[in-house]
Amino acid sequence: NGTFSASGGACPWHPWQFAMMTILSIEFGIFYGPILWALNIYEAFGNWEWSAYGAYHGIVFALLMYIEVKDPSVDVSSVKLPHPFRCSICNSWYKSGHRKHCYSCNKCVVGFDHHCRYLNQCVGRANYRPWVTFMMMAMLLLLLHLVSTVACFVFLFVHPSGPTRERVDDYVGECLFCALGGIAVTVQATAVYFLADLL
């Protein structure tokens, strides 16, 4: 059996969870560094645009934190109940019979859907809707990142009169930008694919 985990943020982290956080941190660093700089977004956006963009990020982050800290093993009963309300593995009683024991975090989850290894958290009745909302919003955000990064390459090589060519104007800058942009595009496209597949 796995170690009991009250929430996705509890230690020890799953290796896939650590990998996802590391890769997305790199992607966000590249996107909010050279990509937006090359698109001249920092000068082009006004207060309203940045407020809306920041609010969207805040909602995505809040949903992620809610899913991570919310314990989906609800409806635990302090009163002894007969089968099928008792789990012989974790020796607990549940008010609902529609539950399943998760061997990854060693607890029962009511309305169990699956154990998300990227969040190291079970998805069940208590957090299914926030999870779906988070997945859709995160996919749209990464899709926006992907389109913006591809636009940088278009402005650099197809339409050299764009803002990217004005900022990346030498061979060394092109090589560095292509390397970072290639990493970002690979991560963004892979993340969008996996998020769409999970939904």
Secondary structure as UniProt FT lines:
FT   TURN            8..9
FT   HELIX           15..30
FT   HELIX           31..35
FT   HELIX           36..38
FT   TURN            39..40
FT   HELIX           41..44
FT   HELIX           47..69
FT   STRAND          76..77
FT   TURN            83..84
FT   STRAND          86..87
FT   TURN            88..91
FT   STRAND          92..94
FT   STRAND          99..102
FT   TURN            103..106
FT   STRAND          107..110
FT   STRAND          114..116
FT   TURN            117..120
FT   STRAND          121..123
FT   TURN            125..127
FT   HELIX           128..153
FT   HELIX           154..158
FT   TURN            160..161
FT   HELIX           163..167
FT   HELIX           171..198
//
